[in-house]
Amino acid sequence: MTRKLELFKPLTEGRVNMYVCGPTVYDWAHLGHARTYVAFDIIIRWLEYRGFKVFYVQNITDVGHLTEETAEDKIVKGAREKGMEPMALVETYMREYFRDMSLLGVREPDISPRATGHLIEMIEAIERLIAKGYAYEVKGDVFFDVSKVKDYGRLSGFNREQMLAGSRFEVSRKKRAAEDFALWKKARKGSPLRWKSPWTEGFPGWHIECSVMSMKYLGPRFDIHGGGQDLVFPHHENEIAQSEALTGRRPFVKYWLHTGPLTINGQKMAKSLGNYVTVKDALKNHDPEALRLFTASAHYRSEIDYSERRIEEAQASLGRLYNTLRKLEDAAKTAGEMAAGADDAQLSSLLQQRAKAFEDAMDEDFNTPQAIAALFELSRDMNRLLTEHRQLGSVALHEASETLRRLGSILGILERERAAATAAEERMVDELVNMLMQVRDEARRSSDWKLADRIRDRLGSLGIRIEDWPEGSTWRRV
């Protein structure tokens, strides 16, 4: 809100209440989603590292998010295109979203409220906004009257002309002003997503959903609200307007954090543009920790451009860190029971110096690129000491490997149980599974169901689960 660095001080000492806008689950999650949720996962890990207890809420949008082109609900549109019931579509892709995030090492929120589970609270909130003079009803639709909020736009910094010029406002002749936004929409004839309300059968607006769900679980004021930069206007502006109108308390949120976009060739990755890479496809070819390292290579507020070359570079960098970790663990075993060495003091000093650099970087608005630089400086220091055959004791070497793991875990890397399992070996396993998947696909196309089932069952016994979808088959480790 202030566009400057501020000392972080939560509303309740030692506790951070945090809400991040979750996905609209009508299709596979893509790497643009992963960029945001990996970034916030790192932020949460750092807050916990610093001793805060984080209570994290991330919603699931399963109604009310309309397409900009046709003002049709994205869930309804997706269900129609895939020949599915809307709520079956939601269940399918919500589960796949959480599965993809889990494979990326993103921890699940404490609560994942769904919009359709909070309709009663939304209707009650809209009734209160009407009673307080902030909203009005026209032929079954209810709109928020933006003119009642004198400083509307203070988060984005937009004035009215800028808002209308790049408008994402929904078009409706029923509204008193173009910038007014829907709190409740009358359902189209035959729409499968419709609920009774005091005004008409319909569904809630997208913006009121996040206000109601965040305040239900975090209270009328909370510490951190996050999301992508594309949500600043109008979604988060509208959340502020309606939430503060409901409670009369300001500010609604103490700190706003927004992630920069993930782009491909300079263009934002988005399903609407058709230039996206799904998480499940990326995980077929790349180590999840390499994807995390790639994401963390840019500051969370910055744009980051995706390319296979950059992912391969992240993979190679990850391999170097694991190689250092392996050498430290091997050296500790070789050192045996020797508790101290002549050069342990120098090693300990380097560990403290690099750990402090890492911590200082993360304390400065979660600066992951600088933190990664400190991590690689630590790796180079350790490799130099080992190459020079310094006299290092097993305790000091163990401390070095644990420091590398501990700092890496903030970024969600270096968390494998066996450091010796190199990226090349894991890539080879992936390639072999992909080869068998191709053989199975050919068997299915030729109706050789016996071979297809045998491949599925054999891989299943090795911990590889295959799932068949209308658009093709996927696999994952279980």
N, C-alpha and C positions, 0 to 999 in steps of 0.2 A: 504493500500500500504506500509506503513512504519512499520506495525506490532507493533505499540506502541500507547499508549494513547496520544491524541493531544487535545489542547484547540480548541473547536469548534468555528469557525468564518466563517460565510457564505460569499459568494462573494458580496452580497448586504446586507447591515445592516438591520436586522429585517425581512428578507425574506429568506426562504429556498426553493430552487427548488430541487425536489426529484423525482427520477425514480426508480421503482421496476419492475423487469421482471415478467410479469403476466403469467397466465396459458395457456397451449395449450388445447383448449376446444373440446376434442373428447370423453369425458366420465365424469362421476360424479367426483366432487372434493372430495379428501380424506383428512384425518387428517394431512397428511404430508404437503399438501398445506396450511391447516388452521394454522399449526405451524408457517409458514413463514408470512402469511398475518396478523395473530393476532399480531405477534411480531412487525411488522412494523406499525400496527395500534396503538399499545402502544407507539412506538417511536414518531409517529406523534402527539399523544395526549400530550406527555410530551413536545415536542417542542412548541406546542401551549400554554401549561400551562406556559412555560417560556417566553411567549410573542412574539414568532416568528409567522409570517404568512407563512404557508406552502402551496406551490403549488405542488400538487401530481399527477404524471402521472404513470399509470400502464397499460401496453399494453395487448392486446389479440392476441395470436398467432393463426391464422386460416389458415396458409399455410407455408410450408417450413421447418417444424420441422420433420426430418426424423428419422425413427426407426434405432437403431444401428444394428439390426440383418439383416434386408433386405433392408435398405436405402429407404424404402417406406414412403411417407408422412403419418404421424399419423392420419390426418384428413381423407384422402382417405381410409386408412386401417379401421378406425373406422366406416366410412360410409358404407363400403362394408360389414363389419361384422354385422351391425345393419340393413342393407337393406334400407338405407336412402340416400338422396342426400347430398353431402358434406356440402353445405352451410346450409341445413336444420339441419344437425347434429350440426354445429357450433352455429346456433341460439338457438337450444334447450339447449345445455350444457352451453353456455355462460349465458343464463338467469338463469339456475339452479345454476351456480357458484355464480352469484351476489345474488341470493336468499339465498343460504347457508351462504354466508359471512354476509349478512344483519341479518340473524337469530343469527349469532355469535357476532353481534354488531360491525362488521368491517365496517367502513365508506367507502363509495364509493370514488374512486379517482376523482379529478377534471376533468381529461380527461382519457378515456379508448380507445386509438386508436387501430384499427384493422390493421393488416399487409396488408390485401388486399385493404384497403383504401388508401395506401400510395405507390402503385407500381410505379407511375410516378416518385416520389422523389427517390425511390430506384434505378430505372434505370438511372436517372440522376447522382446519386452518383457513381454508378459503372462506368459510362462513364468517370467521372472525375478521378477516381482512375486509369483507363486504360491510360488516357491522361497524368497523372502525373508519370506513370511508375511503379505504385504499383500493377497493376493487368494485367492479360493476358487472352486471349480467345483461347480455343482449341475446335474446332468442336461443337460450340454451348454452351459449358460450359465456365464460367468465374471464374478464381481463383485469390485470393489475394496472392502475392508473399511475403512470410514471411521473406525471406532473405533480403528484403529492410528495415526491422525494426531491427536494431542492438540489441536493448534491449528487444526484444519480450520475454515474460515470466516473466517480472518483478513483476507482481501482484501475480502470483502463486509461483514464486521462482524456477520454474522447469528449468532444462537445457534440451537440445535437446534429450539426451538419456532418461531422465525421461519422457519427453513428449511422445516419441515413445513407451516406455515400457508399460505405462498405457494408451495407445492411445485411444482417442475417435475420432481421425481423420477419416474422410470418406475415403474409399479406392477408388482410381481412377487411371488408367494408364495414364490418360491425364495430370495429375499434374507433374510439374517439380520436386517437392519435397513433401515428405509425409505430412509435416506439413502445406503446403499451403491449404487454405480452400476456399470453394465455395462461390461466390457472386451471381452467377446465374446458375441455373441447367436446362439443356434441359429436357423437359417433356418426360416421357415414352409414347410409342404409346398407345392411348386410355385413357390417364390420363385426368380426368375431370377438374383438376386444372392446367390451362395453359394460359399464356398471351403472346402477341407479344412483342418482344424486338428487338434491333438492331442485336442480335446474333442468337436467335432462339425462337421458342415458348417454354416457360418454366415458371419458378417461381423463386423467390428470395431465397437466402440462409438465414438460420435462423439468423445468426449473423448480417448481414447488416440491418435486420429489426429493431432491437433495436437501433442501432446507428442512423438510419434515423429518427425514431419516437421520440427518446429522444431529439435529437438536433433540430428537427422541433419545438417542444413545449417548450424546456428549453434553447435552444441556444447552441453554440459550447462548452461552459463550464458550468457545473452546480455543485451543492453542494454535493448531496448524490445520490449514485447509490446502490441499494440493490438487494438481491436475495438470494437463497440458496447457501450453500457452494459448492454444486455440479456444480454450474455455473461458479465458478472461472476459471476453465480450461475445455474446451477451450473457452467457450462462452464469458466470460468477457475479457479474454486476446485478443480475436479477435475483440471485440468491441473497445478496446483501440487502437489496431493497425490500424484499418481502419478509426476510427474517427479522430485520430491525423494525419493520412495521408491526410485525406480530408481537415482538417482545418489548419494544420500546427501549431496548438496551443496546448500547454501542460501545465498542465495535462488536459485531457478530463474531468475527474471527480476529485473533491477535496477529498471526503471521500467515501471509499467503505465499506459497511456493509453487512455481510453475516451471515445468520442464520444457526445454526447447524441442523442436520437431526433429524427427528422423527423416532424412531426405534421400532420394535416389537421383543422382545427377542434378542436384540442386532443387528438385521438386519434392514437396511434401509427400511422404508415403501415406496413401489412403486408399481404402476400398473403392470410394467413389471415383477415384482417378484410375483405378486398375493397375497401379504400379507398386504393388505390395508383395512382400515375401512373408508367407505364414511362418509362425513359430515352428510348427510341426515340420515344415519343409526345411527350414534352416537347421533344425536339430538332426535331420537325416544326414547332413554333411559336415556339421560342425560341433565341436565340443561345447556344451553349455557354458562352461567356465570361460571359454574363449569369447563367446558372445557377450558375457558379462564384462569381461575385460575391455572389449571393444566399446561397449556402452559407457563404461566408466572413464574411457580415455578422453571424453569431452565433459566439461562442467555441466551439471544438470540443467542449467539455464541456457546452455548454448545449443545451437543447431549441430547435428552430426550427420555426415553424409555416408550412406551405406555403399560398400562395394565388396566383392569377394576378395579383392586384394587386401583390404583393410582387415577383414576377418582372418585371412591367412596370416597376416602380420601379428595379429593378436594371438593366434594359435602358436606361432613361433615364440613369441614373448612369454606366453604361459609355459611353454616347454622349457625355456631357460630357467624360469623360476623353479619349476619342479626338479630340474636337473641340479640346481643348487641345493634344494631341500634334500634330494637323494644323497648327494655327496656329504652333506652335514650329518645325516643320519648314519651313513656308512662309516664316516670318520669317528662318530661317537661310539659305534660298536667296536671299532678297531682300538680305540683308546682304552677300552676295557674299564677297569675299576679305578683308573687314575683320576682322582678327584680334582686335581689342579695342575695347570701347566704354566710354564714361564710366561706365555703370551696371553693368558686368560684375561688379564686386566685390560689389554688393548682391545680384545674382542668385546668385552663388556662395555667399554667406552664407546665403541662404534655402534653397538646395539642401541645404547641409550640415545646417542646422537641421531641415528636414523629414525628411531621410534618417535622421538620428539618432533622431528621434521614432518613425519607422517601425521602425527596428532595435530600439530599446528595447522597443517594444510586442511585437515578435515574440520577443525574448529572454525576456519575462515570460510564459512558458507559452503561446507561440504565440498572442498576443492579436490575432487578425485584425481584430476591429471597431475597435480603436484604431489598428492599422496602416492600415486603410482610411481612417480619419479623417485621418491624417497625409498620406495620398496625395491626398486631396481638398483639404487645406490647401495642399499643394504646387501643385495644379492652380489653385486660386484665386490664389495668389501669382503664378504665371506669367501668368495672364489679366490680372491687374491691371497688371503691368509692361508687357505688350504693349498694353493699352488706353491706358496713359499715354504711349505712344510713347517709351519710354526708349531711350537710345542703347546698344544691345546688339550685341556683335560676334557673328559667325557661330560662332566657337569656343564661346563661352558658351552660345549658343542650342542648339547641338548637344549640349553637355554636359547642358543642361536636359532635352531630349527623351530622351537616353540614360538619365538618372536616372529619369525617369518610366517608361520602358520596363523598366528593370532592376528597380525596386521592384514594378512591376505583374506582372512575370514570376514573382515569388515566389508570387503569388496565382493565377498561370496566366491572367492577362489582359494586354491590350495586346501580344499576341504576333502579331498579324496583320502581314503584310508591308507592306500599304498602309494607313496610318492614314486615308487619305482615303476608304476604302471604308466608308461610314457604315452604322450598324445599320439605318437605314431602307432603304437600297439592298439589303442582304442579306435583310431581311425581305420585300421585294418579290419577289426571286428565289424565296424559299421559297414565297410565295403562288402564284406562277406555276407552279412545279413541282407544288404540291398541286392546283391547278386541272387541270393535265394528267393527274395521277393519277386525279382523279375522272372525267375523260373516258375514260381507259383502263379504269377499273373498269366504267363503263357499257358500253363496247365489249365487254369480256369477258363481262358478264352477257348481252348480246345475241348472243354468239358471233361478234362481228366481230373475229376473231383477226388479220386483216390490219392493221386500224387499231391494235389493241393492240400488236402487234409493232413497227409503225412508230414509235409513241410511245416504246416501250422502247428501240429502236435509236437514235432521234434523241437522246433524253436521254443515252443511253450515250456517244454521240460527244461530248457536252458535259461529260462527267465525272460524270454522275448514274447510279448503278447502282440498278436496280429488282430487288427480290427478292420472289417470290410465296410466300406461306405459306398454310396451311389457313385461318387466321383473317383473312387479308387481305394486301395488298401493302404493302411499305415501300420507302423510297428513302434513299439516302445519297450524299454526295459521295465520290469516290475520287481 
